[in-house]
Amino acid sequence: MKQEVIRELTRAEEQVMQVLWKIKKGFVKDILEHFDDPKPAYNTVSTIVRILQDKGFVAHKAYGRTHEYYPLISKSDYSKAHLNNFVKDYFSNSFEKMVSFFAREKSISVREMGEIMKIMETEMKKQNTEQWTR
């Protein structure tokens, strides 16, 4: 099965999506309420939401001339695609090189590395179990 390509968002588009992922659905005024001051203009957010709709990230339910927007792509799916692109573009498609880079740059503490290792062990056990139950 071919994996769908998720396009990368601009910073402004991502800010709007972060709000929609948080509130699940909302009108432009609802989205605006979640921005810090100085808030962007209503028309700016409205335009960004329409761009996100054109890109396939959001859809809407119409109430007359008013639209309630909701995400079509989950935050988890976008994060996974974004991370995979980041690793591909900056670390030759190697998560090992990425972790090594952050460890060398001291961006990851020993405690954090231990937590990452626990998560990896849990995931490996889960994958091994799934493999044997197929």
Secondary structure as GFF3:
##gff-version 3
##sequence-region A 1 134
A	DSSP	alpha_helix	11	23	.	.	.	ID=ss1
A	DSSP	alpha_helix	28	33	.	.	.	ID=ss2
A	DSSP	alpha_helix	42	54	.	.	.	ID=ss3
A	DSSP	beta_strand	58	63	.	.	.	ID=ss4
A	DSSP	beta_strand	66	71	.	.	.	ID=ss5
A	DSSP	alpha_helix	75	90	.	.	.	ID=ss6
A	DSSP	alpha_helix	95	104	.	.	.	ID=ss7
A	DSSP	alpha_helix	110	133	.	.	.	ID=ss8
###
